[in-house]
Amino acid sequence: MQRVYTDEDFNDAADQRKRVARVFWIVLAVYIALAAASLIYYTSLPYKDKMQSLPKTVMFISTALFVVFLFLYMGIKYHRINKYYKMVYYLSEGLKNVEENYFVGFELNDLQKDSVDAISCVFKTWSYKKKEWMRREAYWDVEKRLPPFEKGDLVKYVVQSNFIVAYEIEEKAEKQENENEAVTLPAVGEEKPVVF
């Protein structure tokens, strides 16, 4: 089977997370140093000095900038990197499900699964309970190159948290001479095949 994620992906996500956290700690240290310097300067001034408004103004402005930084940097950037890191971590630890279905196509819409951007891989699967073909979606990481699936391919794949972790093309679809011809899936049981 072709693996989608490697150990390097986890290491890259961990390194990126550390770099982003390091920038946060540096900015926090600068903010705390500025606050301490402003407090020391303010307490060293004589009573009712004209310069007492300077450290207050500096702290008001720096606090506003720090809060904006926290929201934009930690609330958006770090949050997304942390979610991706957790997703890659869970791929090695979580429960996996192996399935074998016929590939229909990709759906390129704005899709996020646990704050990770994804592309929908649509498959047709046979439901033994309902005795009909059902639609099955599995997610593909946007940062990865799309797999070489073609419409009608029989694909065996491993999913964890509905993300494709590994895949193997069991059977290639027959090439159609006319592009307008439909791909026909083999019948299961006594049901008629589904035509896409």
N, C-alpha and C positions, 0 to 999 in steps of 0.2 A: 504494500500500500504506500501511496505517496503521502508523506507527512506534510502538513501545512505549516506547523509551528516547530521551531527547533529550540534548543537551549539558548542559542544566541538571542532569540527574540525575547526570552525572559530576562537575560542579562542586559540587553539594550533598554528594555522597559525599566528595569531596576536602576540602571545608571541615569536614565533621563529623569526618573523620579527623584534621585539623590541630587542631581544638578539643580532642579527646580526648588527643592527644599533648601539647598545651600544658599540660593539667592534670597529666599525668604528670611533665613537666619541672619544673613548679612544686613538686609534692610532693617530687620528688627533690632539688631545690635546698634546700627546707626541711629535709629529712632530713640532707643533707650539712652544712648550716649548724649544725644541732643537734649532729651528731657532732663537728664542729670545735670548737664552743663547749664541749661536754662534755670533750673532750680537753684543751683549754686550761685549763679550770677544774680538771680532775683533776691536771694537771702543776703547777699553781700552788699546790696545797695542800701543807702541810708533811707530813713523813713520819709515817705512822700517825695521820693526822687522822681524827676521827669522821665528817667529811663526805665521805670518799672513797667511801662506798657510794652517795651521791646521784647522781653522774654515771653510775656503773655501772648503777644501777637505771633511770635515765632512758633510757640507751642500750638496755638489754634490752627495756624496754617499747616504745620507739619503733621498734626493729628488728622486733619481733613485729608491731606495727601496720603497718609498712611492707611486710613480707612478705605479710600478709593483703591489704593494698591492692593489691599487685602481682598477686596471684592473682586477686582479684575484678575489679579494674578492667582490668588489661592482659590477663589470661588469658581473660576472658570478653568484656567490652565492647569493648576495642580489637581483639581477635581477630576478633570478628564484623563490626565496622565495616570492618576491613582486608580481610576476605574479600569483603564486598559491594563495596568500592572496586575490588578486583582483578577481580571479576566484571564490573562495569560497564566497566572499562577494557578487558578482553578482548573485550567485545561490539563495540568499534570496531576492534579489531586482529585478532581471530581469524578462522579460516575459517568460512564460513557455508554452510548447506545449505538449498536451497529444496525444499519438498515441497508436494503437493496431496493432501489426504485428506478423508475424511468424518468430521465431528465426532460423537462419541458422548456425551461428558459430562465433567464435572469430578470429580475425586476429592479430597476435602478431608481428607487424612490428614496426620499429622505427618511431613512429608517435608523433608529438607534435601539440597541438592546443593551440595557444596563449602562447607558451613557457612552456606548462604543458604537461608532458608525459602522453600518453593515449593509450588505447587498443581499437581497432575497434570492435564493436558488429554489426554483419551483420544481417539484417532482410530482409524479403521479404514482400513487400506491394503491394496491388492491386491498379493500376492506372485506375480510371474510365474514364479518358480522352483517354488514349491509349488502354484501354481494354487488359492490360497484366500485368504480375507480374514484379515489379521493385525492384532493389536492394536499400536498405536504410541502411546507416551506422550511428550509434550513438556511441559516445565515452564514455569509462569507464576509470576512474582515475586509474593509475597504482598502487597508494598507497593503494587502497581499494581492499578487497578480491573479487574475481570474483563471479558474481551471479550464482545461481544454474540453469542456463538455459541449456536446452538440445535441440538438433536439432529437429525442428518441433513444439516446444512449442509456444502457442499463448500467447504473452506477452503484457500487457498494461504497458506503461512506460511514464514518464514525462521527457522531455528534456528541458534544458535551455542552450543556446549557444552550442547546440548539445551534451552536457554532460548529461548522465542519472542521474537524481536527485532522482527519486523514480520509483519503478517497482512493478508489481504484475503478477504472472503467472496465467492467466485466465484458460488455458486448457493445461494439460500435453500431450506431444506427446505419441502416442501408442508405446510401446516397440516392436521392431522388433525381431523376432526369429532368423533371419539370418541377420548378420550385413551388408551384401552386398545389402540387399533390400533397395530401396529408400523410403524416407519419402514423402508421397503424401499430398499436401495441398488440402483442399476442394475447389471446383470450385466456382467462383463468377460470377454471370450472366450466360451466355451460354458458356463461355470459358472453355477449358479443364484445369484440374488441373496441376500445375507445379510440376515436379518431380526433386528433388535435386540429 
